[in-house]
Every structure is written in C-alpha cells, then in structure tokens.
Amino acid sequence: MTQSDARPAVQALAFDVFGTVVDWRGSIADEAAAVAASHGVEGDWEAFADAWRAGYAPAMDRVRRGDLPWMSIDALHRLILDSIVERFGLGALDEDERARLNRAWHRLAPWADSVEGLARLKRHFTITTLSNGNFSLLVDLARHGALPWDCVISAELFGHYKPDPETYLGTARLLDVAPTALMLVAAHPSDLRAAKQQGCRTAYVIRKLEFGAGHPLPDYTAGEFDYVADDFLDLAHQLGA
Amino acid sequence: MTQSDARPAVQALAFDVFGTVVDWRGSIADEAAAVAASHGVEGDWEAFADAWRAGYAPAMDRVRRGDLPWMSIDALHRLILDSIVERFGLGALDEDERARLNRAWHRLAPWADSVEGLARLKRHFTITTLSNGNFSLLVDLARHGALPWDCVISAELFGHYKPDPETYLGTARLLDVAPTALMLVAAHPSDLRAAKQQGCRTAYVIRKLEFGAGHPLPDYTAGEFDYVADDFLDLAHQLGA
C-alpha cells in the first residue's frame, strides 16, 4: 500500500478458514488415527488427511459444472470419505463411525496465532468468515475454537463456491461495504486472485505448515497482494491493529 | 416443559433483536433529541421513536404483498423517516442528517441484562439473531453492544420477513438442527406463535419497558409458550445455563 493509494479505507476483513484460520491437516490426522487405533489399523494419517482434502476441489468442481446438485461441504466430505476409506484400511468403519469422523471437520483446531490475531483485528475491522464450509460447520468451528467472529458468512448463503465471483461480491453486499473496502485474508493465492478480480483488497497469510513441513509453498509475485504476512499477529501489526 | 416432553433437546436459541435484545425506543429518542436540539427544535422524542417504529410493520407488509420490491430495513426505515420528519418539526434535516439519523438503528443499546445473559446462554446453546433487521445492521448492533453471538442470521438471507415460515425454517436449516431443537426467544407473542407453528420451541421474554412505562403488555395464554422469563438472566436460570 502506497501513500498514493486512493481507494477507500478497508472496513471489513473476510477470512478463508480451512488452512488459513484452522489446521485441518493435524486435526483430521489426529481423529483418523484415533478411530483407526480403535480398529487396530495402522497407517499414515497425515496422508489420509491429504487424500481427503485432495478430493475437495474436484468435488466442488462437479457441483460448479452441474454434475452434482448443490451440496453442502458436509455432504461432499462424506462422499470423499466413503471413496478413500478402503485405501487406508478403514472399510470396516460403520455408519456411526463414518458420520462421526466426517464431523471432525467441525472440530478443527485454530493455528496458535488465530484467536489472539482475530481479537486484535476485530478492534479495528468487522471480521467474518468467507469459506466454502457450510454455515453450521463454520458456527461449530467458531464455538470449538473460540474464534471471535462478528458474523459467519458461508458460500452456502450464495449457492456458489469460491472462487465464483458471487461469493466475494455477496459478502460485500451483506456487509454493506464496497468490494474495495473488503479485504480477503487467505493462505491461498488462487482465492486471493479471484477476490482481487472482483475489486477486493487482499492479504496473503503464509501458512508454511498447512500441507506439512517441507511441502512446497504456492508461487506468487511480489506486489501481487496488498499485504503478505507470516501470521495474523503480523497482519494485525501491519494494519496498525 | 414437563418430564413427559419427548421432543429432542434444544440445541440453538434464535433471538428476535429489536425490543428483545436492544432498547430501540430509548436509543432512537436520544439520537432524535440530539439532532433536534442542534436545530433548536423541541418535541416528544419518545413519541417520535414510537411513530418511526409504528411504520415498520405496515412497510414490511407492503414488501410481503409485492407493493414494494424486497427492501432492506435500512431502506424501509428511511422511507418511514422521510414520512414523519415534518410532523415532528424536523423537515429541515438535510440528506446527511437524515442518513445519519437513519443509522441510529445500527447503534441501539442492549438492555442491561442482554450481554451477561447471552454469554451465559452461549455456554450451553448456539446463539444467533433472527431479526428482520438487515445483516449489516445486525453486525453493527453486535459490535456496538458487544453482543456475543455465535452467528448473525437475518430475514435478508431468506428474502422473507418474519413471521413468514421461511425465516424460522431457514434458520433451522442453516444451523443444521430440527425446528424442534431450535427455540425462538422474543418479546413479541405474535413472532413466537409463528415460530411455534413451524415446530420451534418458544421463550417469551417480557420486556415491560419496550414501549415505555405503563404501556399495556401483549396478551398471551398460560402454557402457550415453553418458557416465560423476566429477562435473559431469568431465562438462563430456567434453562440451567
């Protein structure tokens, strides 16, 4: 941001959630390991979490193309789970165990800086989720992790998944702010680029451990985003919050 | 509630907001008095607040009948404001003053028990708004009054105003709970009756001062609602929260 930036002040921050606010990989691996142990099954549960997550974008694409009707992320997660259990030796999980494991996505742990960072940012800006997770999942995550959102906004409210424009523009409309006064905060350059295309501000938070230590980080260009931060405390510092 | 009640446990509480959580009458009267004083105009500003509020249900009915397109409460409030300013000697208010006064509905003060009562109830239940106020208005009220909602739900999300069934059923759907596991908390029997008709539980909170001291309270029948409470602390006590 330069002194010559003539855009209106940022009023609201919309946060991607999976990977940006919460550590889905560690949380899912822990819950999978626990249910596997109860069946005497050993395995690489981080790889299981990765496989589950890897099914997510293709599943949303099937909804976007109309191959599947609008489905909640809960329902998509369950489709993917059922497609990978055999591969990880968990084919014996019964309906109750599968339903409970699927709900692990409602119990993901925040990154260590998330709660304090959000509390600081909330003093200066309206803070909301903007996630493809369904509304009730996001509410459960907030209660589980004590995330101090001003409100919860889900792709479910728009019947469109990110990166469809309806999600970014719909969030600005619900908050009654211009898209330029809304900043998306995300650990994923592709999400940020789609928001920028709709006129939103962008803050890239680098979550080095989202896909595990040593996993290559996504490419981005210097100056491509308004802010680049190591975590939410760094972002709060940069924003004077 | 009797021991023989076979319905599922209540999981979520949805709160009406104007009059139930916040004192619109006192807050609006204060802001009207301030702008009137700056013009040297004297008047009965509680009567002004009552007149403004009295235009609200008929304006929503015009939307419901299709005489007006879907409009936010902000827009409806402004229509009503413009229709009553002359009567109270405020016809000289310019555009900026009217816009600012209209935003007074975003700055309403909570009742004295609201914040503590909500915090106690939140420990046991998911707590949300369910108000005809537009989404951004409800977010602003929460920030202004430090109301600790888990999420904000507005009639705006459904394109229907209460008491239309879509609002109660839509809230249950977003929270992923059965209507019987959702309890509406409101100071208005008509709202509660409409929620009950859709299978929701009901808690009537008697706000004796909503329309001023001595104003007659609405009629209701003993046993008509699941709970009747004097305020949110009393409701929390009755619910074991």
HADDOCK unambig.tbl for C-alpha pairs under 7 A between the chains (distance, minus, plus):
assign (segid A and resid 135 and name CA) (segid B and resid 174 and name CA) 5.86 0.50 0.50
assign (segid A and resid 135 and name CA) (segid B and resid 175 and name CA) 6.78 0.50 0.50
assign (segid A and resid 136 and name CA) (segid B and resid 174 and name CA) 6.04 0.50 0.50
assign (segid A and resid 136 and name CA) (segid B and resid 175 and name CA) 4.74 0.50 0.50
assign (segid A and resid 136 and name CA) (segid B and resid 176 and name CA) 6.04 0.50 0.50
assign (segid A and resid 139 and name CA) (segid B and resid 150 and name CA) 6.37 0.50 0.50
assign (segid A and resid 139 and name CA) (segid B and resid 151 and name CA) 6.67 0.50 0.50
assign (segid A and resid 150 and name CA) (segid B and resid 139 and name CA) 6.38 0.50 0.50
assign (segid A and resid 151 and name CA) (segid B and resid 139 and name CA) 6.68 0.50 0.50
assign (segid A and resid 151 and name CA) (segid B and resid 151 and name CA) 4.90 0.50 0.50
assign (segid A and resid 151 and name CA) (segid B and resid 152 and name CA) 5.40 0.50 0.50
assign (segid A and resid 152 and name CA) (segid B and resid 151 and name CA) 5.39 0.50 0.50
assign (segid A and resid 152 and name CA) (segid B and resid 152 and name CA) 6.75 0.50 0.50
assign (segid A and resid 174 and name CA) (segid B and resid 135 and name CA) 5.88 0.50 0.50
assign (segid A and resid 174 and name CA) (segid B and resid 136 and name CA) 6.05 0.50 0.50
assign (segid A and resid 175 and name CA) (segid B and resid 135 and name CA) 6.78 0.50 0.50
assign (segid A and resid 175 and name CA) (segid B and resid 136 and name CA) 4.73 0.50 0.50
assign (segid A and resid 176 and name CA) (segid B and resid 136 and name CA) 6.03 0.50 0.50
